[in-house]
Amino acid sequence: MEVPSFSSLEFNQNRSLQEQLQQYLTEWICSGRLVSGTRLPASRRLALELGISRNTVTTVLEQLRSEGFLESMPGKGVFVSAVLPKDIKGLPQVRWTKKIPLPALSDFGEALNQTPLSEHSQILPFTPGMPDLAAFPKKTWLQIQRRHQDRIPLMGYQGGQGYTPLRESLSEYLRLSRGVRCTPEQIIITQGAQQAISLCAQILLNEGDPVLVENPGYIGARKAFQARRSELIPCPLGANGIDVDLICNDKIKNAHKAKLMYITPSHQYPLGGILTAAQRLKLLDWASTKNTWLIEDDYDSEFHFYHKPIASLQGMAEQTPVIYMGSFSKTLFPALRLGYLVVPEALAKVFIKAKSFMGGESPLLTQAVVADFINEGHFVRHLRRMRLLYQDKWQHLNTLLSDELSENVKPIAQSAGMHLAIEIPYVNDSKLKEAFNLKGYGSSALSSYFLDKPSKSGLVLGFANTTMAQREEGIRVLKSLIKPVK
Ligand SMILES: Cc1ncc(COP(=O)(O)O)c(C=O)c1O
């Protein structure tokens, strides 16, 4: 326990030092500034720190000990008593113990305060968004890390845009594997895709600007836009993701006023769905005509099995109003907190400036390790292995669901990559999720992804980080919990 600094105590000439020290220490103990169990400095050190005689200090400590405020443990020292005297008469009113109302939060802070904490703060089997952590090539990672960990250039500041070799290897990877048009100068390394979304919200939106979002869709993005007091305009999904025809044919109220549209066109979150090339071009055309930013979140397109991966929306034309983003959370692991933005060249500077005061630089050592991990071929090898592994896990989960739960549950096949969304009609999915959680399994309620009245109930199950036994046991547990709403 931390001991407050005694040197801040001031003594005056009007009363004896002994009396004043006794009062200070008693007040500190009663106010909780010195909590039970705190070890006091030895009397010699305390006397030196206070600039008074050791005799005075020992007399006061002895007095407080006899009153029950302190207790000494032979060979260990003097501590604030575990149980303090109840009746503390004659002490002045202590400011520290008074409950004073705290100053008000912002409207956004107040609204956020009313919502529950993220349900994914714990890693459980079936928590969505978690890659197979045990299958990560830790040995290789550590070997690369050892090479870099005492490099002095990685210990300082390097500039907010991100480590140059990482931006170089990333731009090559994105060009080759995702069809993104980019140079290293257009890339900004972020603290995950979540920070990338928040930066877009800060830089592209004025307070109150309308934003089109997928419905159902990613909650973290909505939160970032709400922090700008945006009016969220929900856009329903069609068979392949966001319903492009509804938007382009002006069938969504106020859609034409949207300053920005957030989409996951290569694997709609959470239901899967991939916009066709024709739909992408139509959307690009609409956005250019309406002067609307398109935020393309390519959070996990390395892993989905129902359709072949499709190139990015950003890469489809030379001049597009698209900001592309991705993350290493799914391809490597979430605790890295590394993501990236690809912005039009003219915007790179403003994003770098915003990032410098919204979270600062991303850790250089980690960026250097990721750069070598990519350059030496480990990244592509790891993705290849994980694709096969997750596909096996998906098939196993599907078999279990059809063997055990085919009557109650409809898996949404195209959602599968690292998670599987399952529709469970007529069920209170928030309660089901809570009950499943109490049995030790993570998941998300499908209804929680809707902005308005949910049209589906069910669960989103992250399967990438599950073992075979966890999947088998988990589905048995789920079966026992599903109770239709009467
Ligand atoms: C659709 C989507 N976008 C962005 C993120 C945020 O990822 P990151 O961990 O990189 O912040 C997630 C996280 O699960 C996600 O599902």
The ligand as an SDF file (V2000), in Angstrom:
LIG
                    3D

 16 16  0  0  0  0  0  0  0  0999 V2000
  -16.5290   -5.4680  -37.5080 C   0  0  0  0  0  0  0  0  0  0  0  0
  -15.4210   -5.1220  -36.5490 C   0  0  0  0  0  0  0  0  0  0  0  0
  -14.7080   -4.0030  -36.7640 N   0  0  0  0  0  0  0  0  0  0  0  0
  -13.7240   -3.6240  -35.9200 C   0  0  0  0  0  0  0  0  0  0  0  0
  -13.4210   -4.3680  -34.8060 C   0  0  0  0  0  0  0  0  0  0  0  0
  -12.3530   -3.8530  -33.8660 C   0  0  0  0  0  0  0  0  0  0  0  0
  -11.1970   -4.5610  -33.9470 O   0  0  0  0  0  0  0  0  0  0  0  0
   -9.8660   -4.1010  -33.1740 P   0  0  0  0  0  0  0  0  0  0  0  0
   -9.6070   -5.1650  -32.1610 O   0  0  0  0  0  0  0  0  0  0  0  0
   -8.8290   -4.0390  -34.2320 O   0  0  0  0  0  0  0  0  0  0  0  0
  -10.1060   -2.7570  -32.5540 O   0  0  0  0  0  0  0  0  0  0  0  0
  -14.1240   -5.5370  -34.5340 C   0  0  0  0  0  0  0  0  0  0  0  0
  -13.8190   -6.3350  -33.3270 C   0  0  0  0  0  0  0  0  0  0  0  0
  -14.2940   -7.4050  -33.1010 O   0  0  0  0  0  0  0  0  0  0  0  0
  -15.1540   -5.9250  -35.4420 C   0  0  0  0  0  0  0  0  0  0  0  0
  -15.8660   -7.0360  -35.2130 O   0  0  0  0  0  0  0  0  0  0  0  0
  1  2  1  0
  2  3  1  0
  2 15  2  0
  3  4  2  0
  4  5  1  0
  5  6  1  0
  5 12  2  0
  6  7  1  0
  7  8  1  0
  8  9  2  0
  8 10  1  0
  8 11  1  0
 12 13  1  0
 12 15  1  0
 13 14  2  0
 15 16  1  0
M  END
$$$$
